[in-house]
Amino acid sequence: MREAGIKRLDNVLVSKNRQDYIVMYFLLRDLKSAIVEYGKGNVLDVGCGNKPYQGLFSDKVSSYIGCDVVQSDLNKVDVICEATKLDFDDERFDTVFSTQVIEHVQDPFMMLKEIHRVMKMDGNLIVSAPFSWELHEEPYDFFRYSKYGLKSMFESAGFSVIEIVPNGGKWAAIAQLWLNIVYSTFSNKKWYNKVLKGIFINLKLTTLFNSFAVWFDKRNYSDLLTLNYVIVAKKL
């Protein structure tokens, strides 16, 4: 049973001095673009947590409902239900949105089937999913997805895939994963890890590293490796 009230992301303002700046920079860039183009009408956020992305839809939609398997720490979840058993009527929503959730669902094919059921015809689905990331939210971390796997899954569920966008390229992915590994050592209380943490945070070495990584990735872009994909699809 998953624990309720765990602290979750509650906004999209990410400092350059934070460990997750690189991944959030590219994810937010591509989510904003998808929402501007395809967000509409009544929206369902599957695995909403604290609804950190709701503000990106604010001037485009008529309603925004969030569901999740447990209540969030800020009590933002409107409906408690599993992604594979959505507690909503058929063909209710114009847009379904789900970001960084599908890898935590043990049966992602059933999740997509349920999303298809609650969407109106010609409704739009916006999903983000990881391609490369370390283990997290264990033991509820089941999958990583390539763009080919996502296309196959979504088409099998009755969707027409509009676009699949890599969130950053290989240099951004390598930089972010390296930084994650460095930060993972900070929980160790040995003196040299404390020194390393002080250098990265207090001297803002993280800020410099993040800024350079984003700049370098844009100028030497290759999607051979990426952190996540944003996929947009339409219900047939």
KEVOTI-553731 format. One record per atom (N, C-alpha, C): x negated, y, z negated. Coordinates in steps of 0.05 Angstrom, whole numbers, padded with zeros to 5 digits, always signed. Example, Ala and Ser with C-alpha at 12.3 -4.5 7.8 and 13.67 -1.06 7.14 Angstrom:
<sites>
-00264-00114-00156 -00246-00090-00156 -00264-00066-00156 -00257-00045-00142 -00273-00021-00143 -00258+00001-00157 
</sites>
This chain:
<sites>
-00017-00024+00000 +00000+00000+00000 -00018+00025+00000 -00012+00043+00018 -00028+00068+00020 -00021+00087-00003 -00042+00101-00012 -00038+00119-00035 -00027+00145-00026 -00006+00154-00040 +00007+00180-00034 -00010+00202-00047 -00007+00226-00036 -00019+00250-00048 -00048+00254-00043 -00060+00238-00025 -00088+00241-00019 -00092+00268-00004 -00113+00282-00011 -00118+00308+00001 -00122+00305+00031 -00107+00321+00047 -00108+00319+00076 -00114+00347+00088 -00122+00348+00112 -00126+00373+00126 -00100+00389+00126 -00103+00415+00119 -00079+00432+00117 -00080+00457+00134 -00102+00461+00149 -00103+00484+00168 -00124+00477+00189 -00125+00495+00209 -00144+00490+00231 -00166+00511+00231 -00171+00523+00208 -00193+00543+00206 -00217+00528+00195 -00237+00523+00212 -00260+00507+00205 -00285+00524+00207 -00299+00527+00184 -00324+00543+00183 -00346+00529+00199 -00364+00545+00211 -00387+00534+00224 -00406+00520+00205 -00403+00526+00179 -00421+00514+00160 -00410+00487+00149 -00388+00477+00161 -00377+00452+00152 -00387+00429+00169 -00387+00406+00157 -00397+00381+00170 -00381+00375+00195 -00355+00379+00195 -00337+00371+00216 -00332+00392+00237 -00348+00413+00238 -00343+00435+00256 -00343+00426+00285 -00363+00410+00293 -00366+00403+00322 -00341+00387+00331 -00333+00367+00316 -00310+00351+00325 -00285+00367+00325 -00281+00385+00305 -00257+00401+00304 -00257+00423+00326 -00280+00433+00333 -00282+00454+00354 -00270+00443+00380 -00280+00420+00388 -00271+00409+00414 -00243+00397+00413 -00236+00385+00390 -00209+00374+00387 -00188+00397+00388 -00193+00418+00373 -00174+00440+00373 -00172+00454+00400 -00194+00457+00413 -00194+00469+00440 -00175+00454+00459 -00178+00427+00459 -00162+00411+00477 -00133+00407+00468 -00128+00406+00442 -00101+00404+00432 -00086+00430+00439 -00098+00453+00434 -00085+00479+00441 -00078+00480+00470 -00096+00472+00487 -00090+00472+00516 -00066+00454+00523 -00065+00430+00511 -00043+00411+00516 -00017+00422+00505 -00018+00434+00482 +00007+00444+00469 +00018+00467+00486 +00001+00485+00494 +00010+00508+00510 +00024+00499+00536 +00012+00478+00548 +00023+00468+00574 +00047+00450+00571 +00047+00433+00549 +00067+00412+00548 +00085+00412+00523 +00079+00427+00503 +00096+00428+00479 +00122+00442+00485 +00145+00430+00476 +00171+00442+00482 +00192+00430+00463 +00214+00445+00460 +00238+00435+00447 +00235+00426+00418 +00248+00403+00413 +00246+00391+00386 +00222+00373+00385 +00205+00378+00365 +00179+00364+00362 +00179+00345+00338 +00168+00321+00343 +00163+00302+00321 +00132+00299+00319 +00122+00303+00295 +00094+00299+00289 +00091+00273+00274 +00080+00252+00287 +00078+00226+00275 +00051+00224+00260 +00052+00218+00234 +00028+00218+00218 +00020+00247+00211 +00039+00263+00203 +00036+00292+00202 +00018+00302+00180 +00015+00286+00158 -00001+00295+00135 +00010+00322+00125 -00007+00342+00124 +00001+00369+00115 +00009+00387+00138 +00014+00376+00162 +00022+00391+00185 +00003+00414+00193 -00023+00408+00194 -00042+00429+00200 -00039+00441+00228 -00026+00427+00246 -00025+00436+00274 +00002+00450+00280 +00020+00452+00261 +00046+00462+00266 +00045+00491+00277 +00027+00507+00267 +00025+00534+00276 +00018+00537+00306 +00006+00517+00318 +00000+00517+00346 +00025+00515+00363 +00047+00505+00352 +00072+00502+00366 +00091+00525+00360 +00084+00544+00343 +00104+00562+00330 +00121+00577+00349 +00111+00587+00372 +00126+00603+00390 +00137+00588+00414 +00135+00562+00413 +00142+00546+00437 +00165+00526+00433 +00172+00521+00407 +00191+00499+00402 +00214+00508+00385 +00235+00492+00385 +00259+00499+00369 +00260+00485+00342 +00246+00463+00338 +00244+00450+00312 +00218+00434+00310 +00209+00429+00286 +00184+00414+00281 +00188+00396+00257 +00189+00370+00261 +00193+00351+00239 +00169+00333+00238 +00160+00329+00213 +00137+00312+00209 +00144+00286+00193 +00133+00264+00202 +00137+00239+00188 +00110+00227+00182 +00109+00211+00160 +00084+00197+00153 +00091+00174+00135 +00071+00156+00132 +00076+00132+00116 +00077+00137+00086 +00065+00159+00077 +00066+00168+00049 +00068+00199+00049 +00076+00209+00026 +00078+00238+00022 +00050+00250+00021 +00046+00274+00032 +00020+00287+00031 +00016+00302+00005 -00008+00311+00000 -00014+00324-00025 +00000+00351-00028 +00008+00363-00006 +00023+00388-00007 +00053+00385-00002 +00062+00360-00002 +00090+00353+00002 +00102+00365+00028 +00086+00361+00049 +00095+00372+00075 +00110+00352+00092 +00110+00326+00084 +00123+00305+00101 +00153+00307+00098 +00167+00309+00120 +00197+00311+00120 +00210+00283+00117 +00199+00263+00131 +00211+00237+00131 +00189+00216+00126 +00192+00199+00105 +00173+00178+00100 +00181+00153+00115 +00164+00145+00134 +00170+00121+00149 +00144+00112+00163 +00142+00087+00171 +00119+00077+00186 +00121+00086+00215 +00097+00089+00227 +00096+00097+00255 +00108+00075+00273 +00109+00051+00263 +00120+00028+00278 +00150+00024+00273 +00161+00040+00255 +00190+00039+00248 +00200+00067+00243 +00201+00083+00264 +00208+00111+00262 +00238+00113+00254 +00243+00129+00233 +00270+00131+00223 +00285+00154+00236 +00289+00151+00263 +00302+00172+00278 +00319+00159+00300 +00339+00173+00309 +00357+00163+00330 +00342+00162+00357 +00353+00147+00375 +00342+00145+00402 +00343+00173+00416 +00324+00178+00433 +00323+00201+00451 +00330+00227+00436 +00316+00232+00414 +00321+00256+00398 +00302+00279+00404 +00277+00272+00411 +00255+00292+00412 +00246+00298+00440 +00240+00324+00445 +00229+00332+00471 +00199+00328+00472 +00186+00331+00449 +00157+00328+00447 +00150+00311+00423 +00133+00292+00427 +00121+00277+00404 +00091+00282+00403 +00081+00288+00380 +00054+00296+00375 +00042+00278+00354 +00017+00268+00358 +00004+00252+00338 -00026+00253+00342 -00039+00263+00322 -00068+00267+00325 -00084+00252+00303 -00103+00236+00313 -00121+00221+00296 -00106+00202+00277 -00085+00190+00288 -00068+00172+00273 -00068+00143+00284 -00068+00141+00310 -00064+00115+00323 -00085+00095+00316 -00109+00104+00309 -00130+00085+00301 -00124+00072+00273 -00106+00085+00258 -00099+00075+00231 -00074+00058+00231 -00062+00053+00254 -00038+00037+00256 -00045+00009+00266 -00037-00011+00250 -00045-00038+00256 -00034-00049+00282 -00011-00039+00290 +00002-00047+00315 +00007-00022+00332 -00013-00011+00346 -00009+00013+00361 +00010+00010+00385 +00013-00014+00395 +00032-00019+00417 +00061-00015+00407 +00067-00024+00383 +00094-00019+00371 +00098+00010+00365 +00077+00024+00356 +00078+00052+00352 +00087+00067+00377 +00074+00060+00400 +00081+00073+00425 +00109+00066+00434 +00117+00041+00429 +00144+00033+00436 +00165+00049+00420 +00160+00054+00395 +00178+00069+00378 +00178+00099+00386 +00155+00109+00393 +00154+00137+00402 +00170+00140+00428 +00167+00121+00446 +00182+00121+00471 +00212+00121+00466 +00221+00105+00446 +00249+00103+00439 +00261+00130+00430 +00246+00144+00413 +00258+00169+00401 +00254+00193+00419 +00240+00190+00442 +00236+00212+00460 +00258+00214+00481 +00265+00239+00488 +00284+00243+00510 +00270+00237+00537 +00286+00231+00557 +00275+00226+00584 +00260+00251+00593 +00237+00248+00605 +00219+00269+00614 +00207+00284+00590 +00209+00273+00566 +00195+00284+00543 +00165+00281+00545 +00151+00297+00531 +00121+00297+00532 +00109+00285+00506 +00089+00270+00509 +00074+00258+00487 +00046+00268+00487 +00037+00279+00464 +00010+00290+00461 -00004+00275+00438 -00025+00260+00444 -00038+00243+00424 -00068+00248+00425 -00081+00248+00402 -00110+00247+00402 -00119+00221+00389 -00141+00210+00398 -00151+00184+00388 -00181+00184+00390 -00195+00172+00370 -00224+00172+00369 -00236+00151+00388 -00259+00159+00399 -00275+00140+00415 -00300+00132+00399 -00312+00151+00384 -00336+00145+00368 -00335+00159+00342 -00334+00143+00320 -00333+00154+00293 -00339+00132+00273 -00350+00139+00251 -00356+00119+00230 -00331+00110+00217 -00333+00089+00200 -00310+00079+00185 -00299+00101+00167 -00273+00103+00165 -00261+00123+00148 -00233+00114+00140 -00222+00125+00118 -00196+00117+00107 -00194+00086+00105 -00216+00074+00097 -00216+00045+00094 -00196+00035+00072 -00184+00012+00076 -00187-00007+00097 -00168-00003+00121 -00156+00021+00123 -00136+00026+00144 -00149+00040+00168 -00170+00028+00178 -00185+00038+00201 -00188+00015+00220 -00171+00014+00241 -00169-00011+00257 -00181-00009+00285 -00181+00014+00298 -00188+00015+00327 -00204+00040+00335 -00218+00037+00357 -00229+00059+00373 -00220+00055+00402 -00217+00077+00417 -00204+00075+00443 -00221+00088+00465 -00224+00074+00488 -00235+00086+00512 -00212+00099+00528 -00219+00115+00547 -00199+00128+00564 -00184+00107+00580 -00197+00085+00587 -00184+00064+00603 -00165+00048+00586 -00173+00043+00561 -00155+00030+00543 -00130+00046+00537 -00133+00072+00533 -00110+00090+00528 -00091+00090+00551 -00102+00093+00575 -00085+00094+00599 -00069+00068+00602 -00082+00045+00598 -00068+00020+00600 -00046+00017+00578 -00052+00025+00554 -00033+00023+00532 -00009+00040+00537 -00013+00065+00545 +00009+00083+00548 +00027+00075+00572 +00014+00066+00593 +00030+00058+00616 +00046+00033+00609 +00035+00015+00594 +00049-00009+00585 +00073-00003+00568 +00072+00020+00554 +00094+00028+00536 +00115+00044+00551 +00112+00049+00577 +00132+00063+00593 +00127+00092+00597 +00102+00100+00594 +00095+00128+00598 +00079+00132+00624 +00082+00155+00636 +00065+00163+00658 +00043+00182+00647 +00018+00174+00650 -00004+00189+00639 -00010+00214+00657 -00009+00237+00645 -00014+00262+00659 -00044+00269+00658 -00056+00267+00635 -00084+00274+00633 -00096+00260+00608 -00122+00254+00610 -00137+00244+00587 -00163+00261+00586 -00166+00277+00565 -00188+00296+00563 -00208+00289+00542 -00234+00285+00549 -00254+00280+00528 -00258+00305+00511 -00259+00302+00485 -00264+00325+00467 -00294+00328+00462 -00307+00342+00480 -00336+00345+00479 -00349+00322+00494 -00375+00326+00499 -00391+00306+00513 -00410+00291+00496 -00430+00279+00509 -00448+00261+00495 -00466+00275+00474 -00474+00300+00480 -00491+00314+00461 -00476+00323+00436 -00451+00331+00440 -00434+00338+00417 -00429+00313+00400 -00424+00290+00413 -00419+00266+00398 -00444+00257+00382 -00467+00258+00394 -00491+00250+00381 -00497+00269+00357 -00494+00295+00362 -00499+00314+00341 -00480+00311+00317 -00454+00307+00323 -00434+00304+00301 -00439+00279+00285 -00444+00257+00299 -00449+00231+00285 -00475+00232+00268 -00495+00245+00279 -00520+00249+00263 -00515+00265+00238 -00500+00287+00241 -00494+00303+00218 -00477+00288+00197 -00458+00272+00207 -00442+00256+00189 -00460+00237+00172 -00480+00224+00185 -00497+00206+00171 -00514+00221+00151 -00524+00245+00158 -00539+00261+00139 -00522+00268+00115 -00498+00277+00120 -00480+00285+00098 -00472+00261+00081 -00471+00237+00093 -00463+00214+00077 -00483+00207+00055 -00508+00217+00058 -00528+00212+00038 -00526+00231+00014 -00510+00252+00017 -00508+00272-00004 -00495+00262-00029 -00479+00241-00027 -00466+00230-00050 -00485+00214-00068 -00508+00208-00057 -00529+00195-00073 -00543+00217-00089 -00545+00213-00115 -00554+00233-00134 -00585+00235-00137 -00599+00221-00120 -00629+00223-00122 -00638+00251-00115 -00660+00260-00127 -00669+00287-00126 -00673+00297-00097 -00684+00280-00079 -00690+00288-00052 -00664+00292-00036 -00643+00278-00043 -00618+00282-00030 -00605+00309-00038 -00609+00316-00064 -00600+00342-00073 -00614+00365-00059 -00640+00361-00055 -00656+00381-00041 -00646+00384-00012 -00642+00361+00001 -00632+00361+00029 -00605+00375+00031 -00587+00369+00012 -00561+00381+00012 -00563+00412+00009 -00581+00420-00009 -00585+00449-00013 -00595+00463+00012 -00613+00450+00026 -00624+00461+00051 -00601+00464+00072 -00586+00443+00075 -00565+00443+00096 -00543+00463+00090 -00534+00465+00065 -00511+00481+00058 -00519+00509+00050 -00537+00512+00031 -00544+00539+00021 -00560+00555+00041 -00577+00543+00056 -00592+00557+00076 -00577+00559+00103 -00553+00548+00103 -00536+00548+00127 -00549+00535+00151 -00565+00514+00146 -00576+00499+00168 -00554+00485+00184 -00532+00477+00170 -00509+00465+00184 -00498+00484+00204 -00496+00510+00197 -00485+00530+00216 -00502+00531+00241 -00528+00533+00237 -00546+00535+00260 -00545+00509+00277 -00544+00487+00265 -00543+00461+00279 -00517+00459+00295 -00494+00466+00282 -00468+00465+00296 -00467+00483+00320 -00476+00508+00316 -00476+00528+00338 -00492+00518+00361 -00516+00508+00356 -00533+00498+00377 -00521+00474+00391 -00509+00456+00376 -00498+00431+00387 -00475+00438+00407 -00458+00456+00399 -00435+00463+00417 -00446+00477+00442 -00465+00495+00438 -00477+00510+00461 -00490+00490+00480 -00506+00472+00470 -00522+00453+00486 -00503+00434+00501 -00483+00424+00487 -00464+00405+00499 -00450+00418+00523 -00441+00443+00521 -00427+00456+00542 -00445+00460+00567 -00471+00464+00562 -00489+00469+00584 -00502+00444+00596 -00498+00422+00582 -00509+00396+00592 -00488+00375+00589 -00464+00381+00599 -00441+00364+00593 -00442+00338+00608 -00436+00316+00593 -00432+00290+00605 -00412+00275+00587 -00391+00263+00600 -00371+00249+00584 -00378+00219+00581 -00403+00212+00585 -00412+00185+00580 -00405+00176+00552 -00406+00195+00533 -00399+00190+00505 -00383+00215+00496 -00362+00210+00480 -00347+00232+00469 -00338+00224+00441 -00327+00243+00426 -00317+00238+00399 -00288+00228+00400 -00271+00242+00415 -00243+00235+00416 -00233+00240+00445 -00208+00231+00449 -00194+00238+00473 -00167+00250+00465 -00158+00270+00481 -00131+00280+00479 -00116+00270+00504 -00095+00255+00500 -00080+00243+00522 -00052+00255+00522 -00043+00263+00546 -00016+00274+00550 -00002+00256+00569 +00023+00248+00562 +00038+00230+00578 +00067+00238+00578 +00082+00229+00598 +00111+00235+00600 +00127+00209+00599 +00150+00210+00586 +00167+00187+00585 +00181+00183+00612 +00180+00159+00622 +00192+00153+00648 +00222+00146+00644 
</sites>
